[in-house]
Amino acid sequence: MTAEPLERALDHEERLTRPTPLPESRPPLLRTARESDLPELQRLDEEVFQEVAYPAFLLRQLYDLYAGRAGHLLVLDDGDGRLRGYVLAATTAISRDSWILGLCVAEDRRRHGLGRELMVEVLARLRRCGTERVRLTVEPANDAAILLYRSLGFRPEPPEGGLRRDYFGPGEDREVMRLVL
């Protein structure tokens, strides 16, 4: 007799005890925010930004201002009703300046290029609208965000290398960065 049946039995046992890899989740869909996204947008913002999250009434007004025609409020929708990220840009009509007011990616989805995907798309939309300069602020200790913004061409805005002490109030320093489109 050969050992073949025993080898097959051992192989079968290994297949039964080996962990089954989780199915790959499909990448989230990047799209313009919808009014129906507001509760989920608020949940995500509170989850990520906690005590400095936008209040619901302000998210509503920002949606009304920026999600419509220009599509400057973009979300990452995972298809099951949960948002995994968003970016919000506000543009002035006269001077062609824009500010990134928020970039947010859910904790469990970071380090997968989603923040970059959001930024690349919103910057492309801003270019098409004729925006000339884009600014943003970032917490000086947020090295990952600063590296992302630098890789997209943002540079600290003078003076003082972009650092603004107490920008959002006492002890709330920010680095201001600028990109010329």
KOLLUM-405777 format. One record per residue (C-alpha): chain; residue in one letter; x, y, z. Coordinates in Angstrom, 3 decimals. Example, Ala and Ser with C-alpha at 12.3 -4.5 7.8 and 13.67 -1.06 7.14 Angstrom:
2
<kolza><keba>A</keba><guvex>a</guvex><xx>12.300</xx><yy>-4.500</yy><zz>7.800</zz></kolza>
<kolza><keba>A</keba><guvex>s</guvex><xx>13.670</xx><yy>-1.060</yy><zz>7.140</zz></kolza>
END
This chain:
181
<kolza><keba>A</keba><guvex>m</guvex><xx>0.000</xx><yy>0.000</yy><zz>0.000</zz></kolza>
<kolza><keba>A</keba><guvex>t</guvex><xx>1.183</xx><yy>3.545</yy><zz>-0.708</zz></kolza>
<kolza><keba>A</keba><guvex>a</guvex><xx>1.115</xx><yy>6.524</yy><zz>1.613</zz></kolza>
<kolza><keba>A</keba><guvex>e</guvex><xx>-1.057</xx><yy>8.512</yy><zz>-0.765</zz></kolza>
<kolza><keba>A</keba><guvex>p</guvex><xx>-4.348</xx><yy>8.145</yy><zz>1.141</zz></kolza>
<kolza><keba>A</keba><guvex>l</guvex><xx>-2.674</xx><yy>9.311</yy><zz>4.378</zz></kolza>
<kolza><keba>A</keba><guvex>e</guvex><xx>-1.203</xx><yy>12.361</yy><zz>2.614</zz></kolza>
<kolza><keba>A</keba><guvex>r</guvex><xx>-4.613</xx><yy>13.260</yy><zz>1.272</zz></kolza>
<kolza><keba>A</keba><guvex>a</guvex><xx>-6.128</xx><yy>12.878</yy><zz>4.746</zz></kolza>
<kolza><keba>A</keba><guvex>l</guvex><xx>-3.483</xx><yy>15.163</yy><zz>6.268</zz></kolza>
<kolza><keba>A</keba><guvex>d</guvex><xx>-4.026</xx><yy>17.738</yy><zz>3.509</zz></kolza>
<kolza><keba>A</keba><guvex>h</guvex><xx>-7.782</xx><yy>17.653</yy><zz>4.163</zz></kolza>
<kolza><keba>A</keba><guvex>e</guvex><xx>-7.226</xx><yy>18.202</yy><zz>7.904</zz></kolza>
<kolza><keba>A</keba><guvex>e</guvex><xx>-4.937</xx><yy>21.173</yy><zz>7.198</zz></kolza>
<kolza><keba>A</keba><guvex>r</guvex><xx>-7.595</xx><yy>22.752</yy><zz>4.980</zz></kolza>
<kolza><keba>A</keba><guvex>l</guvex><xx>-10.131</xx><yy>22.373</yy><zz>7.766</zz></kolza>
<kolza><keba>A</keba><guvex>t</guvex><xx>-7.945</xx><yy>23.962</yy><zz>10.455</zz></kolza>
<kolza><keba>A</keba><guvex>r</guvex><xx>-6.195</xx><yy>26.646</yy><zz>8.376</zz></kolza>
<kolza><keba>A</keba><guvex>p</guvex><xx>-7.820</xx><yy>30.060</yy><zz>8.855</zz></kolza>
<kolza><keba>A</keba><guvex>t</guvex><xx>-9.808</xx><yy>31.149</yy><zz>5.846</zz></kolza>
<kolza><keba>A</keba><guvex>p</guvex><xx>-8.676</xx><yy>34.541</yy><zz>4.637</zz></kolza>
<kolza><keba>A</keba><guvex>l</guvex><xx>-11.351</xx><yy>37.187</yy><zz>4.825</zz></kolza>
<kolza><keba>A</keba><guvex>p</guvex><xx>-12.756</xx><yy>38.099</yy><zz>1.461</zz></kolza>
<kolza><keba>A</keba><guvex>e</guvex><xx>-11.211</xx><yy>41.233</yy><zz>0.056</zz></kolza>
<kolza><keba>A</keba><guvex>s</guvex><xx>-13.468</xx><yy>44.185</yy><zz>0.662</zz></kolza>
<kolza><keba>A</keba><guvex>r</guvex><xx>-14.115</xx><yy>46.187</yy><zz>-2.422</zz></kolza>
<kolza><keba>A</keba><guvex>p</guvex><xx>-12.564</xx><yy>49.643</yy><zz>-2.498</zz></kolza>
<kolza><keba>A</keba><guvex>p</guvex><xx>-14.870</xx><yy>52.431</yy><zz>-1.391</zz></kolza>
<kolza><keba>A</keba><guvex>l</guvex><xx>-16.552</xx><yy>54.511</yy><zz>-4.068</zz></kolza>
<kolza><keba>A</keba><guvex>l</guvex><xx>-15.425</xx><yy>58.139</yy><zz>-4.259</zz></kolza>
<kolza><keba>A</keba><guvex>r</guvex><xx>-18.413</xx><yy>60.350</yy><zz>-5.018</zz></kolza>
<kolza><keba>A</keba><guvex>t</guvex><xx>-19.994</xx><yy>63.710</yy><zz>-4.290</zz></kolza>
<kolza><keba>A</keba><guvex>a</guvex><xx>-21.792</xx><yy>63.829</yy><zz>-0.961</zz></kolza>
<kolza><keba>A</keba><guvex>r</guvex><xx>-25.579</xx><yy>63.503</yy><zz>-0.898</zz></kolza>
<kolza><keba>A</keba><guvex>e</guvex><xx>-27.999</xx><yy>65.020</yy><zz>1.555</zz></kolza>
<kolza><keba>A</keba><guvex>s</guvex><xx>-28.791</xx><yy>61.522</yy><zz>2.839</zz></kolza>
<kolza><keba>A</keba><guvex>d</guvex><xx>-25.099</xx><yy>61.197</yy><zz>3.843</zz></kolza>
<kolza><keba>A</keba><guvex>l</guvex><xx>-25.332</xx><yy>63.884</yy><zz>6.519</zz></kolza>
<kolza><keba>A</keba><guvex>p</guvex><xx>-25.985</xx><yy>61.588</yy><zz>9.537</zz></kolza>
<kolza><keba>A</keba><guvex>e</guvex><xx>-23.196</xx><yy>59.248</yy><zz>8.467</zz></kolza>
<kolza><keba>A</keba><guvex>l</guvex><xx>-20.897</xx><yy>62.193</yy><zz>7.731</zz></kolza>
<kolza><keba>A</keba><guvex>q</guvex><xx>-21.513</xx><yy>63.485</yy><zz>11.247</zz></kolza>
<kolza><keba>A</keba><guvex>r</guvex><xx>-20.815</xx><yy>60.038</yy><zz>12.735</zz></kolza>
<kolza><keba>A</keba><guvex>l</guvex><xx>-17.512</xx><yy>59.768</yy><zz>10.859</zz></kolza>
<kolza><keba>A</keba><guvex>d</guvex><xx>-16.452</xx><yy>63.307</yy><zz>11.743</zz></kolza>
<kolza><keba>A</keba><guvex>e</guvex><xx>-17.173</xx><yy>62.704</yy><zz>15.445</zz></kolza>
<kolza><keba>A</keba><guvex>e</guvex><xx>-15.399</xx><yy>59.328</yy><zz>15.371</zz></kolza>
<kolza><keba>A</keba><guvex>v</guvex><xx>-12.228</xx><yy>60.814</yy><zz>13.904</zz></kolza>
<kolza><keba>A</keba><guvex>f</guvex><xx>-12.122</xx><yy>64.358</yy><zz>15.277</zz></kolza>
<kolza><keba>A</keba><guvex>q</guvex><xx>-13.953</xx><yy>63.763</yy><zz>18.577</zz></kolza>
<kolza><keba>A</keba><guvex>e</guvex><xx>-14.168</xx><yy>67.003</yy><zz>20.591</zz></kolza>
<kolza><keba>A</keba><guvex>v</guvex><xx>-13.224</xx><yy>69.186</yy><zz>17.605</zz></kolza>
<kolza><keba>A</keba><guvex>a</guvex><xx>-15.725</xx><yy>67.600</yy><zz>15.196</zz></kolza>
<kolza><keba>A</keba><guvex>y</guvex><xx>-17.994</xx><yy>69.883</yy><zz>13.249</zz></kolza>
<kolza><keba>A</keba><guvex>p</guvex><xx>-21.402</xx><yy>70.315</yy><zz>14.894</zz></kolza>
<kolza><keba>A</keba><guvex>a</guvex><xx>-24.331</xx><yy>68.884</yy><zz>12.925</zz></kolza>
<kolza><keba>A</keba><guvex>f</guvex><xx>-25.757</xx><yy>72.285</yy><zz>12.003</zz></kolza>
<kolza><keba>A</keba><guvex>l</guvex><xx>-22.425</xx><yy>73.376</yy><zz>10.516</zz></kolza>
<kolza><keba>A</keba><guvex>l</guvex><xx>-22.012</xx><yy>70.171</yy><zz>8.524</zz></kolza>
<kolza><keba>A</keba><guvex>r</guvex><xx>-25.492</xx><yy>70.817</yy><zz>7.148</zz></kolza>
<kolza><keba>A</keba><guvex>q</guvex><xx>-24.589</xx><yy>74.343</yy><zz>6.079</zz></kolza>
<kolza><keba>A</keba><guvex>l</guvex><xx>-21.239</xx><yy>73.267</yy><zz>4.620</zz></kolza>
<kolza><keba>A</keba><guvex>y</guvex><xx>-23.082</xx><yy>70.609</yy><zz>2.650</zz></kolza>
<kolza><keba>A</keba><guvex>d</guvex><xx>-25.524</xx><yy>73.227</yy><zz>1.330</zz></kolza>
<kolza><keba>A</keba><guvex>l</guvex><xx>-22.649</xx><yy>75.498</yy><zz>0.311</zz></kolza>
<kolza><keba>A</keba><guvex>y</guvex><xx>-20.146</xx><yy>73.069</yy><zz>-1.180</zz></kolza>
<kolza><keba>A</keba><guvex>a</guvex><xx>-21.644</xx><yy>69.717</yy><zz>-2.134</zz></kolza>
<kolza><keba>A</keba><guvex>g</guvex><xx>-23.886</xx><yy>70.926</yy><zz>-4.916</zz></kolza>
<kolza><keba>A</keba><guvex>r</guvex><xx>-22.803</xx><yy>72.168</yy><zz>-8.290</zz></kolza>
<kolza><keba>A</keba><guvex>a</guvex><xx>-19.055</xx><yy>72.321</yy><zz>-7.644</zz></kolza>
<kolza><keba>A</keba><guvex>g</guvex><xx>-18.879</xx><yy>68.963</yy><zz>-5.879</zz></kolza>
<kolza><keba>A</keba><guvex>h</guvex><xx>-16.329</xx><yy>70.089</yy><zz>-3.336</zz></kolza>
<kolza><keba>A</keba><guvex>l</guvex><xx>-17.610</xx><yy>67.773</yy><zz>-0.604</zz></kolza>
<kolza><keba>A</keba><guvex>l</guvex><xx>-16.535</xx><yy>64.279</yy><zz>-1.583</zz></kolza>
<kolza><keba>A</keba><guvex>v</guvex><xx>-17.051</xx><yy>61.059</yy><zz>0.344</zz></kolza>
<kolza><keba>A</keba><guvex>l</guvex><xx>-15.748</xx><yy>57.510</yy><zz>0.272</zz></kolza>
<kolza><keba>A</keba><guvex>d</guvex><xx>-18.742</xx><yy>55.184</yy><zz>0.396</zz></kolza>
<kolza><keba>A</keba><guvex>d</guvex><xx>-18.070</xx><yy>51.517</yy><zz>1.158</zz></kolza>
<kolza><keba>A</keba><guvex>g</guvex><xx>-21.400</xx><yy>50.450</yy><zz>-0.306</zz></kolza>
<kolza><keba>A</keba><guvex>d</guvex><xx>-22.996</xx><yy>49.203</yy><zz>2.910</zz></kolza>
<kolza><keba>A</keba><guvex>g</guvex><xx>-24.159</xx><yy>52.578</yy><zz>4.198</zz></kolza>
<kolza><keba>A</keba><guvex>r</guvex><xx>-20.956</xx><yy>53.584</yy><zz>5.991</zz></kolza>
<kolza><keba>A</keba><guvex>l</guvex><xx>-18.719</xx><yy>56.414</yy><zz>4.913</zz></kolza>
<kolza><keba>A</keba><guvex>r</guvex><xx>-14.990</xx><yy>55.792</yy><zz>5.275</zz></kolza>
<kolza><keba>A</keba><guvex>g</guvex><xx>-13.708</xx><yy>59.250</yy><zz>4.476</zz></kolza>
<kolza><keba>A</keba><guvex>y</guvex><xx>-14.434</xx><yy>62.718</yy><zz>3.173</zz></kolza>
<kolza><keba>A</keba><guvex>v</guvex><xx>-12.745</xx><yy>65.861</yy><zz>1.927</zz></kolza>
<kolza><keba>A</keba><guvex>l</guvex><xx>-14.271</xx><yy>69.332</yy><zz>1.976</zz></kolza>
<kolza><keba>A</keba><guvex>a</guvex><xx>-12.984</xx><yy>72.319</yy><zz>0.009</zz></kolza>
<kolza><keba>A</keba><guvex>a</guvex><xx>-14.341</xx><yy>75.854</yy><zz>0.247</zz></kolza>
<kolza><keba>A</keba><guvex>t</guvex><xx>-13.676</xx><yy>78.279</yy><zz>-2.584</zz></kolza>
<kolza><keba>A</keba><guvex>t</guvex><xx>-14.002</xx><yy>82.050</yy><zz>-2.707</zz></kolza>
<kolza><keba>A</keba><guvex>a</guvex><xx>-15.690</xx><yy>83.395</yy><zz>-5.813</zz></kolza>
<kolza><keba>A</keba><guvex>i</guvex><xx>-13.583</xx><yy>86.503</yy><zz>-6.354</zz></kolza>
<kolza><keba>A</keba><guvex>s</guvex><xx>-9.959</xx><yy>85.701</yy><zz>-5.570</zz></kolza>
<kolza><keba>A</keba><guvex>r</guvex><xx>-9.921</xx><yy>82.080</yy><zz>-6.780</zz></kolza>
<kolza><keba>A</keba><guvex>d</guvex><xx>-8.582</xx><yy>80.887</yy><zz>-3.440</zz></kolza>
<kolza><keba>A</keba><guvex>s</guvex><xx>-9.695</xx><yy>77.678</yy><zz>-1.823</zz></kolza>
<kolza><keba>A</keba><guvex>w</guvex><xx>-9.259</xx><yy>76.117</yy><zz>1.598</zz></kolza>
<kolza><keba>A</keba><guvex>i</guvex><xx>-9.354</xx><yy>72.437</yy><zz>2.441</zz></kolza>
<kolza><keba>A</keba><guvex>l</guvex><xx>-11.619</xx><yy>72.563</yy><zz>5.485</zz></kolza>
<kolza><keba>A</keba><guvex>g</guvex><xx>-11.479</xx><yy>68.879</yy><zz>6.247</zz></kolza>
<kolza><keba>A</keba><guvex>l</guvex><xx>-9.822</xx><yy>65.649</yy><zz>5.225</zz></kolza>
<kolza><keba>A</keba><guvex>c</guvex><xx>-10.978</xx><yy>62.622</yy><zz>7.152</zz></kolza>
<kolza><keba>A</keba><guvex>v</guvex><xx>-10.346</xx><yy>58.890</yy><zz>6.788</zz></kolza>
<kolza><keba>A</keba><guvex>a</guvex><xx>-11.729</xx><yy>56.308</yy><zz>9.210</zz></kolza>
<kolza><keba>A</keba><guvex>e</guvex><xx>-9.069</xx><yy>54.887</yy><zz>11.532</zz></kolza>
<kolza><keba>A</keba><guvex>d</guvex><xx>-9.389</xx><yy>51.350</yy><zz>10.158</zz></kolza>
<kolza><keba>A</keba><guvex>r</guvex><xx>-8.922</xx><yy>52.535</yy><zz>6.549</zz></kolza>
<kolza><keba>A</keba><guvex>r</guvex><xx>-5.814</xx><yy>54.676</yy><zz>6.977</zz></kolza>
<kolza><keba>A</keba><guvex>r</guvex><xx>-2.499</xx><yy>53.924</yy><zz>5.258</zz></kolza>
<kolza><keba>A</keba><guvex>h</guvex><xx>-4.243</xx><yy>52.609</yy><zz>2.140</zz></kolza>
<kolza><keba>A</keba><guvex>g</guvex><xx>-4.051</xx><yy>55.728</yy><zz>-0.043</zz></kolza>
<kolza><keba>A</keba><guvex>l</guvex><xx>-7.611</xx><yy>56.883</yy><zz>0.567</zz></kolza>
<kolza><keba>A</keba><guvex>g</guvex><xx>-6.612</xx><yy>60.335</yy><zz>1.844</zz></kolza>
<kolza><keba>A</keba><guvex>r</guvex><xx>-4.471</xx><yy>60.792</yy><zz>-1.248</zz></kolza>
<kolza><keba>A</keba><guvex>e</guvex><xx>-7.335</xx><yy>59.654</yy><zz>-3.487</zz></kolza>
<kolza><keba>A</keba><guvex>l</guvex><xx>-9.673</xx><yy>62.199</yy><zz>-1.905</zz></kolza>
<kolza><keba>A</keba><guvex>m</guvex><xx>-7.120</xx><yy>65.011</yy><zz>-2.178</zz></kolza>
<kolza><keba>A</keba><guvex>v</guvex><xx>-6.161</xx><yy>64.247</yy><zz>-5.785</zz></kolza>
<kolza><keba>A</keba><guvex>e</guvex><xx>-9.811</xx><yy>64.310</yy><zz>-6.840</zz></kolza>
<kolza><keba>A</keba><guvex>v</guvex><xx>-10.725</xx><yy>67.511</yy><zz>-5.012</zz></kolza>
<kolza><keba>A</keba><guvex>l</guvex><xx>-7.590</xx><yy>69.260</yy><zz>-6.332</zz></kolza>
<kolza><keba>A</keba><guvex>a</guvex><xx>-8.510</xx><yy>68.209</yy><zz>-9.882</zz></kolza>
<kolza><keba>A</keba><guvex>r</guvex><xx>-11.999</xx><yy>69.643</yy><zz>-9.405</zz></kolza>
<kolza><keba>A</keba><guvex>l</guvex><xx>-10.568</xx><yy>72.876</yy><zz>-7.999</zz></kolza>
<kolza><keba>A</keba><guvex>r</guvex><xx>-8.237</xx><yy>73.215</yy><zz>-11.010</zz></kolza>
<kolza><keba>A</keba><guvex>r</guvex><xx>-11.184</xx><yy>72.761</yy><zz>-13.389</zz></kolza>
<kolza><keba>A</keba><guvex>c</guvex><xx>-13.042</xx><yy>75.537</yy><zz>-11.549</zz></kolza>
<kolza><keba>A</keba><guvex>g</guvex><xx>-10.144</xx><yy>77.958</yy><zz>-12.057</zz></kolza>
<kolza><keba>A</keba><guvex>t</guvex><xx>-8.858</xx><yy>77.932</yy><zz>-8.491</zz></kolza>
<kolza><keba>A</keba><guvex>e</guvex><xx>-5.351</xx><yy>79.367</yy><zz>-8.310</zz></kolza>
<kolza><keba>A</keba><guvex>r</guvex><xx>-4.290</xx><yy>78.685</yy><zz>-4.714</zz></kolza>
<kolza><keba>A</keba><guvex>v</guvex><xx>-5.293</xx><yy>76.076</yy><zz>-2.169</zz></kolza>
<kolza><keba>A</keba><guvex>r</guvex><xx>-4.531</xx><yy>76.392</yy><zz>1.527</zz></kolza>
<kolza><keba>A</keba><guvex>l</guvex><xx>-5.030</xx><yy>74.107</yy><zz>4.481</zz></kolza>
<kolza><keba>A</keba><guvex>t</guvex><xx>-4.046</xx><yy>73.845</yy><zz>8.108</zz></kolza>
<kolza><keba>A</keba><guvex>v</guvex><xx>-2.652</xx><yy>70.809</yy><zz>9.823</zz></kolza>
<kolza><keba>A</keba><guvex>e</guvex><xx>-1.686</xx><yy>69.993</yy><zz>13.386</zz></kolza>
<kolza><keba>A</keba><guvex>p</guvex><xx>2.111</xx><yy>70.445</yy><zz>13.515</zz></kolza>
<kolza><keba>A</keba><guvex>a</guvex><xx>2.574</xx><yy>66.985</yy><zz>15.107</zz></kolza>
<kolza><keba>A</keba><guvex>n</guvex><xx>0.555</xx><yy>65.184</yy><zz>12.403</zz></kolza>
<kolza><keba>A</keba><guvex>d</guvex><xx>3.558</xx><yy>63.927</yy><zz>10.448</zz></kolza>
<kolza><keba>A</keba><guvex>a</guvex><xx>1.557</xx><yy>61.544</yy><zz>8.257</zz></kolza>
<kolza><keba>A</keba><guvex>a</guvex><xx>-0.748</xx><yy>64.320</yy><zz>7.041</zz></kolza>
<kolza><keba>A</keba><guvex>i</guvex><xx>2.138</xx><yy>66.729</yy><zz>6.506</zz></kolza>
<kolza><keba>A</keba><guvex>l</guvex><xx>3.967</xx><yy>64.125</yy><zz>4.417</zz></kolza>
<kolza><keba>A</keba><guvex>l</guvex><xx>0.838</xx><yy>63.528</yy><zz>2.350</zz></kolza>
<kolza><keba>A</keba><guvex>y</guvex><xx>0.322</xx><yy>67.247</yy><zz>1.725</zz></kolza>
<kolza><keba>A</keba><guvex>r</guvex><xx>4.008</xx><yy>67.775</yy><zz>0.848</zz></kolza>
<kolza><keba>A</keba><guvex>s</guvex><xx>3.862</xx><yy>64.864</yy><zz>-1.618</zz></kolza>
<kolza><keba>A</keba><guvex>l</guvex><xx>0.944</xx><yy>66.630</yy><zz>-3.326</zz></kolza>
<kolza><keba>A</keba><guvex>g</guvex><xx>2.966</xx><yy>69.845</yy><zz>-3.669</zz></kolza>
<kolza><keba>A</keba><guvex>f</guvex><xx>1.816</xx><yy>71.788</yy><zz>-0.608</zz></kolza>
<kolza><keba>A</keba><guvex>r</guvex><xx>4.498</xx><yy>73.887</yy><zz>1.102</zz></kolza>
<kolza><keba>A</keba><guvex>p</guvex><xx>4.502</xx><yy>75.760</yy><zz>4.419</zz></kolza>
<kolza><keba>A</keba><guvex>e</guvex><xx>3.208</xx><yy>79.274</yy><zz>3.947</zz></kolza>
<kolza><keba>A</keba><guvex>p</guvex><xx>5.508</xx><yy>82.045</yy><zz>5.184</zz></kolza>
<kolza><keba>A</keba><guvex>p</guvex><xx>6.187</xx><yy>83.457</yy><zz>7.698</zz></kolza>
<kolza><keba>A</keba><guvex>e</guvex><xx>7.760</xx><yy>81.122</yy><zz>10.271</zz></kolza>
<kolza><keba>A</keba><guvex>g</guvex><xx>7.615</xx><yy>78.047</yy><zz>8.051</zz></kolza>
<kolza><keba>A</keba><guvex>g</guvex><xx>3.832</xx><yy>78.022</yy><zz>8.166</zz></kolza>
<kolza><keba>A</keba><guvex>l</guvex><xx>3.552</xx><yy>77.650</yy><zz>11.956</zz></kolza>
<kolza><keba>A</keba><guvex>r</guvex><xx>0.775</xx><yy>79.791</yy><zz>13.445</zz></kolza>
<kolza><keba>A</keba><guvex>r</guvex><xx>0.692</xx><yy>79.785</yy><zz>17.207</zz></kolza>
<kolza><keba>A</keba><guvex>d</guvex><xx>-2.781</xx><yy>79.721</yy><zz>18.800</zz></kolza>
<kolza><keba>A</keba><guvex>y</guvex><xx>-4.373</xx><yy>79.638</yy><zz>15.329</zz></kolza>
<kolza><keba>A</keba><guvex>f</guvex><xx>-7.550</xx><yy>77.974</yy><zz>16.639</zz></kolza>
<kolza><keba>A</keba><guvex>g</guvex><xx>-7.260</xx><yy>79.460</yy><zz>20.139</zz></kolza>
<kolza><keba>A</keba><guvex>p</guvex><xx>-4.859</xx><yy>79.115</yy><zz>23.055</zz></kolza>
<kolza><keba>A</keba><guvex>g</guvex><xx>-2.623</xx><yy>76.088</yy><zz>22.626</zz></kolza>
<kolza><keba>A</keba><guvex>e</guvex><xx>-4.161</xx><yy>75.197</yy><zz>19.239</zz></kolza>
<kolza><keba>A</keba><guvex>d</guvex><xx>-1.183</xx><yy>75.705</yy><zz>16.926</zz></kolza>
<kolza><keba>A</keba><guvex>r</guvex><xx>-1.490</xx><yy>74.883</yy><zz>13.242</zz></kolza>
<kolza><keba>A</keba><guvex>e</guvex><xx>0.805</xx><yy>74.725</yy><zz>10.255</zz></kolza>
<kolza><keba>A</keba><guvex>v</guvex><xx>-0.605</xx><yy>76.596</yy><zz>7.260</zz></kolza>
<kolza><keba>A</keba><guvex>m</guvex><xx>0.321</xx><yy>75.055</yy><zz>3.929</zz></kolza>
<kolza><keba>A</keba><guvex>r</guvex><xx>-0.277</xx><yy>76.327</yy><zz>0.411</zz></kolza>
<kolza><keba>A</keba><guvex>l</guvex><xx>-0.369</xx><yy>74.855</yy><zz>-3.083</zz></kolza>
<kolza><keba>A</keba><guvex>v</guvex><xx>-0.308</xx><yy>77.002</yy><zz>-6.215</zz></kolza>
<kolza><keba>A</keba><guvex>l</guvex><xx>-2.295</xx><yy>75.221</yy><zz>-8.915</zz></kolza>
END
